Amino acid sequence: MDKKAKKILVNTYWSAQGWKSAPTSFAGEEFDYAKSKGMMFDPLSITHDAIIQDIYRLHQEVITKEQVVQAFLHSLSTRQTHLRSILSSWALTVHLPLHTYEERRAVHANTSSCGDCNFNRLMSDDQYTNVDINVLNFERIKWGGIHLNHLLYCWLDLKLFVEHYHSAITVTPEDVHILKQMIQAIEECNEDEGARKLEKRWKDLFPANKHERDVIMEIWGYAGLLVPLDTPRKLRGGSGDFNAVAMWQGEDRYSSSALTYYFGEYL
């Protein structure tokens, strides 16, 4: 990743005081440099149907589960946050069929009026016009992603993974050790502990701040690793800090089948 281009992207949206006002346009020498390095982009206009076709192609021709898992594990010790959400982006879209937005309308639209996207917990629109996708890439690099279950984010995440990062990624013994510690921390959770308690248990296991650990839990939620079971909740309520793991509690532990599916060869 080009450090200068990364700095330009981050400085566009973030300062020592936090979020900056979103730009109304993109131009200038710095933007052109970041754009030349594949870090920033012109406003995007694209349809849902075009995104679906490209995602389907990426899954069929380019990206493998093994690459995705290696990227996520590699990010644990290196703190390369931009490599983390590829796990959830892959998981949320790998079973998407080729479809159009109007092909199957959602009966109960929880995330999208598109039936197939709604079924796969993806938020999607029919048309995207002059959308700023730079902010999505900023969030991906800063924390590991925020809009994890948005179709547009998943598509961008998959594309950037293929274009820049997947070819020279290795999993080290340190990464595997961190993974095993993360799993052990889940096993040690009390039955009534929620995601916030798990985040604190993960605090000293790998280099990350609170926001990054929150994102990893959400990634694991969307990937089917941390899933609330159909049992009475012992929590006093869900957490507004989360989406996928808002109702997860320690009693739920983790999905053994999903853990084996993704990380079996490392356990």
C-alpha positions, -999 to 999 in steps of 0.1 A, spaced: 0 0 0 14 34 -10 19 54 22 15 88 6 -18 78 -11 -30 63 22 -22 95 40 -41 116 14 -72 93 18 -71 94 56 -66 131 57 -95 137 34 -120 124 61 -101 124 94 -82 148 117 -70 148 153 -105 160 162 -123 132 143 -145 132 112 -141 161 88 -169 174 66 -173 152 35 -158 167 3 -183 179 -22 -159 172 -51 -126 154 -58 -99 171 -77 -63 184 -74 -28 170 -74 -31 150 -42 -64 134 -53 -49 125 -87 -19 109 -69 -41 88 -46 -63 79 -76 -32 68 -96 -23 44 -67 -58 29 -66 -65 44 -32 -91 70 -43 -117 71 -70 -140 94 -89 -177 95 -79 -193 62 -90 -225 55 -108 -234 19 -111 -265 -4 -110 -272 -32 -86 -273 -56 -115 -238 -46 -127 -225 -51 -92 -240 -85 -89 -226 -96 -122 -191 -85 -111 -193 -101 -77 -204 -134 -93 -174 -132 -117 -150 -125 -89 -162 -155 -69 -163 -178 -99 -129 -168 -115 -107 -151 -90 -112 -152 -52 -109 -184 -31 -119 -191 4 -83 -200 12 -70 -165 1 -97 -148 22 -89 -168 53 -51 -162 49 -57 -124 45 -78 -122 77 -53 -142 98 -24 -123 83 -41 -90 95 -41 -101 132 -4 -98 140 3 -71 113 -27 -49 121 -34 -45 84 -70 -36 90 -78 -34 53 -74 -72 50 -100 -81 77 -134 -74 62 -127 -95 31 -138 -124 53 -173 -110 58 -175 -96 23 -167 -130 9 -191 -148 32 -220 -125 26 -217 -127 -12 -204 -161 -20 -239 -177 -22 -255 -148 -41 -270 -160 -73 -269 -141 -105 -300 -120 -103 -316 -86 -110 -330 -61 -84 -365 -66 -96 -363 -104 -101 -375 -115 -67 -390 -88 -45 -385 -92 -7 -417 -101 11 -404 -87 44 -377 -62 35 -353 -62 64 -322 -49 45 -333 -46 9 -363 -47 -14 -343 -71 -36 -353 -106 -24 -319 -122 -30 -299 -94 -13 -324 -93 16 -321 -131 21 -284 -128 23 -286 -98 48 -272 -73 23 -283 -37 21 -287 -28 -15 -303 -2 -38 -313 -5 -74 -292 24 -86 -261 41 -72 -255 76 -87 -224 98 -81 -216 78 -49 -185 86 -29 -168 52 -24 -136 69 -11 -152 71 23 -159 33 22 -122 27 15 -112 51 43 -134 32 68 -119 -1 55 -83 12 61 -90 31 93 -110 4 113 -115 -26 90 -148 -14 76 -181 0 89 -207 -7 63 -199 -44 62 -232 -57 49 -237 -31 23 -236 -46 -12 -215 -16 -25 -190 -21 3 -187 -58 -3 -181 -53 -40 -155 -26 -34 -137 -48 -8 -136 -78 -31 -123 -57 -60 -96 -40 -40 -85 -73 -25 -80 -88 -59 -63 -57 -74 -39 -50 -46 -34 -73 -18 -40 -111 -21 -9 -124 -39 18 -122 -12 -1 -129 20 13 -155 45 -1 -169 78 25 -170 106 26 -190 138 19 -158 156 -13 -153 136 -24 -189 145 -16 -183 182 -37 -152 182 -66 -170 166 -65 -198 192 -64 -172 220 -94 -154 205 -113 -187 204 -103 -195 240 -115 -161 251 -150 -169 236 -150 -202 255 -143 -184 287 -172 -159 284 -199 -161 310 -233 -171 297 -247 -136 301 -218 -117 287 -224 -98 255 -202 -86 226 -188 -56 246 -175 -81 273 -159 -102 246 -142 -71 231 -126 -65 265 -115 -101 267 -98 -97 233 -81 -65 243 -45 -77 249 -45 -106 225 -36 -87 193 -27 -51 182 -60 -32 178 -80 -5 194 -116 -9 206 -131 2 173 -111 -24 154 -120 -52 178 -157 -42 174 -153 -45 137 -137 -80 139 -167 -92 160 -190 -78 134 -170 -96 107 -172 -128 126 -210 -123 130 -216 -118 93 -193 -147 85 -214 -170 107 -188 -175 134 -206 -156 162 -243 -162 158 -270 -157 184 -288 -190 191 -325 -195 194 -324 -196 232 -337 -171 258 -314 -141 261 -297 -137 294 -286 -102 285 -305 -71 297 -307 -60 261 -287 -58 229 -259 -34 223 -264 -4 200 -227 -5 192 -232 -36 170 -254 -50 143 -245 -86 135 -235 -94 171 -259 -71 189 -278 -100 205 -249 -124 208 -241 -137 243 -215 -159 259 -238 -189 260 -239 -189 222 -201 -194 220 -191 -199 183 -203 -220 154 -181 -251 154 -190 -258 118 -181 -223 106 -149 -223 127 -139 -256 110 -149 -244 76 -128 -212 77 -99 -220 101 -99 -258 103 -64 -263 89 -50 -239 114 -65 -254 145 
